Amino acid sequence: MLLQELSDARGVSGNEAAVREVILGAVKDHVDEQRVDTLGNLICLRKARRQAQGERCPHRVMVAAHMDEIGFIVTGVNGDGTLRFGKVGGIDDRILLSKQVLVGQDSVPGVIGYRPIHLIPRAERERVAEASKLVIDIGATNKGGAEKLVKLGDYVSFRTTFEVFGESELRAAKGKAFDDRAGCAVLTELLKEDYAFDLYAAFTAQEEVGLRGAKVAAYAINPEVALILEGTVCDDLPKKKDLSPVTEVGKGPVISFMDRSFIADRRLVKLLLDTATRLGIPHQLKQGAVGGTDAGAIHLTREGVPSAVVSVPVRYIHAPVSLLSLSDLDHTVHLVREALHTLEGGLES
């Protein structure tokens, strides 16, 4: 399964090469051009293969999904052989204790360690252990032993096993980095279809540290329209208060009208909603302008790019293990593919 390969690949921001290789293997027979730019973006072109449906059909459409994941980087080696580390991307300190990780290119196994509860004063137990006070234990007994296995600047990723489980109706899968390997899986499928415009698929780098790859990729492509594919926040677990969830697993792809990085082009939002309704594709609107996406950089490129975001809802985002519905993934492919065909008729004025 492609999603499993993508999830298992290690690609903390700035180190996306392993993810690129998986994607290249999946798309090489479906694209006319491919290149990796200076920042590490993988940009693929599938040239127009259909007749345009009118003069308003765009010539260049960009669809983007980011390859990178949250993680860590080694910043120091202690005398006892444990590693100091810094966070790469937005990670909640509360999820770190005792998590298994892989360090460096050789995937050295490690555990994020802290003092046992027996040695922590009662007042301190009620506070979250800060990442700066944690270490990664790789089983070394001294600094020299650790330095034989790892070096400063090595990337660290969570060690997570992909698995499909749960009820058949939901078709749940758990794994790491569904933000945004889910989007990468969708975009890979879209490249198998013919369109009436040049489709530029941008698998972007360094989204988690400031939408950096998308800014560079969009400038190079200079698209007329852009769609961004994401794995987005889901908070559909039971609550004490009557609060609407941002998104829900199993309810279909998520269409955003805004987030903290951009406001969606209303014409594209309407096109997506109309397409989903016309074809009976389950879908939902993102209830809450939370998070940021590559759209924040893309829509500001050059003279501006009409942009919209379609996402797969993901539980436990930015954590060692996430969960999504494979049915949601399939419906996202269906919706975006058909929306792109609808776009062949052009955007309304």
Secondary structure in CASP SS format (residue, H / E / C, confidence):
PFRMAT SS
TARGET T0000
AUTHOR 0000-0000-0000
METHOD secondary structure of the structure
MODEL  1
M C 1.00
L H 1.00
L H 1.00
Q H 1.00
E H 1.00
L H 1.00
S H 1.00
D H 1.00
A C 1.00
R C 1.00
G C 1.00
V E 1.00
S C 1.00
G C 1.00
N C 1.00
E C 1.00
A H 1.00
A H 1.00
V H 1.00
R H 1.00
E H 1.00
V H 1.00
I H 1.00
L H 1.00
G H 1.00
A H 1.00
V H 1.00
K C 1.00
D C 1.00
H C 1.00
V C 1.00
D C 1.00
E E 1.00
Q E 1.00
R E 1.00
V E 1.00
D C 1.00
T C 1.00
L C 1.00
G C 1.00
N C 1.00
L E 1.00
I E 1.00
C E 1.00
L E 1.00
R E 1.00
K C 1.00
A C 1.00
R C 1.00
R C 1.00
Q C 1.00
A C 1.00
Q C 1.00
G C 1.00
E C 1.00
R C 1.00
C C 1.00
P C 1.00
H C 1.00
R E 1.00
V E 1.00
M E 1.00
V E 1.00
A E 1.00
A E 1.00
H E 1.00
M C 1.00
D C 1.00
E E 1.00
I C 1.00
G E 1.00
F E 1.00
I E 1.00
V E 1.00
T E 1.00
G E 1.00
V E 1.00
N C 1.00
G C 1.00
D C 1.00
G C 1.00
T C 1.00
L E 1.00
R E 1.00
F E 1.00
G E 1.00
K E 1.00
V E 1.00
G C 1.00
G C 1.00
I C 1.00
D C 1.00
D H 1.00
R H 1.00
I H 1.00
L C 1.00
L C 1.00
S C 1.00
K C 1.00
Q E 1.00
V E 1.00
L E 1.00
V E 1.00
G C 1.00
Q C 1.00
D C 1.00
S C 1.00
V E 1.00
P E 1.00
G E 1.00
V E 1.00
I E 1.00
G E 1.00
Y C 1.00
R C 1.00
P C 1.00
I H 1.00
H H 1.00
L H 1.00
I C 1.00
P C 1.00
R H 1.00
A H 1.00
E H 1.00
R H 1.00
E C 1.00
R C 1.00
V C 1.00
A C 1.00
E C 1.00
A H 1.00
S H 1.00
K H 1.00
L C 1.00
V E 1.00
I E 1.00
D E 1.00
I C 1.00
G C 1.00
A C 1.00
T C 1.00
N C 1.00
K H 1.00
G H 1.00
G H 1.00
A H 1.00
E H 1.00
K C 1.00
L C 1.00
V C 1.00
K C 1.00
L C 1.00
G C 1.00
D C 1.00
Y E 1.00
V E 1.00
S E 1.00
F E 1.00
R C 1.00
T C 1.00
T C 1.00
F C 1.00
E E 1.00
V E 1.00
F E 1.00
G C 1.00
E C 1.00
S C 1.00
E C 1.00
L C 1.00
R C 1.00
A E 1.00
A E 1.00
K E 1.00
G E 1.00
K C 1.00
A C 1.00
F H 1.00
D H 1.00
D H 1.00
R H 1.00
A H 1.00
G H 1.00
C H 1.00
A H 1.00
V H 1.00
L H 1.00
T H 1.00
E H 1.00
L H 1.00
L C 1.00
K C 1.00
E C 1.00
D C 1.00
Y C 1.00
A C 1.00
F C 1.00
D E 1.00
L E 1.00
Y E 1.00
A E 1.00
A E 1.00
F E 1.00
T E 1.00
A C 1.00
Q C 1.00
E H 1.00
E H 1.00
V H 1.00
G C 1.00
L C 1.00
R H 1.00
G H 1.00
A H 1.00
K H 1.00
V H 1.00
A H 1.00
A H 1.00
Y H 1.00
A H 1.00
I H 1.00
N C 1.00
P C 1.00
E C 1.00
V E 1.00
A E 1.00
L E 1.00
I E 1.00
L E 1.00
E E 1.00
G E 1.00
T E 1.00
V E 1.00
C E 1.00
D C 1.00
D C 1.00
L C 1.00
P C 1.00
K C 1.00
K C 1.00
K C 1.00
D C 1.00
L C 1.00
S C 1.00
P C 1.00
V C 1.00
T C 1.00
E C 1.00
V C 1.00
G C 1.00
K C 1.00
G C 1.00
P C 1.00
V E 1.00
I E 1.00
S C 1.00
F C 1.00
M E 1.00
D E 1.00
R C 1.00
S C 1.00
F E 1.00
I E 1.00
A C 1.00
D C 1.00
R H 1.00
R H 1.00
L H 1.00
V H 1.00
K H 1.00
L H 1.00
L H 1.00
L H 1.00
D H 1.00
T H 1.00
A H 1.00
T H 1.00
R H 1.00
L H 1.00
G C 1.00
I C 1.00
P C 1.00
H C 1.00
Q E 1.00
L E 1.00
K C 1.00
Q C 1.00
G C 1.00
A C 1.00
V C 1.00
G C 1.00
G C 1.00
T C 1.00
D C 1.00
A H 1.00
G H 1.00
A H 1.00
I H 1.00
H C 1.00
L C 1.00
T C 1.00
R C 1.00
E C 1.00
G C 1.00
V C 1.00
P C 1.00
S E 1.00
A E 1.00
V E 1.00
V E 1.00
S E 1.00
V E 1.00
P E 1.00
V E 1.00
R E 1.00
Y C 1.00
I C 1.00
H C 1.00
A C 1.00
P C 1.00
V C 1.00
S E 1.00
L E 1.00
L E 1.00
S E 1.00
L H 1.00
S H 1.00
D H 1.00
L H 1.00
D H 1.00
H H 1.00
T H 1.00
V H 1.00
H H 1.00
L H 1.00
V H 1.00
R H 1.00
E H 1.00
A H 1.00
L H 1.00
H H 1.00
T H 1.00
L H 1.00
E C 1.00
G C 1.00
G C 1.00
L C 1.00
E C 1.00
S C 1.00
END
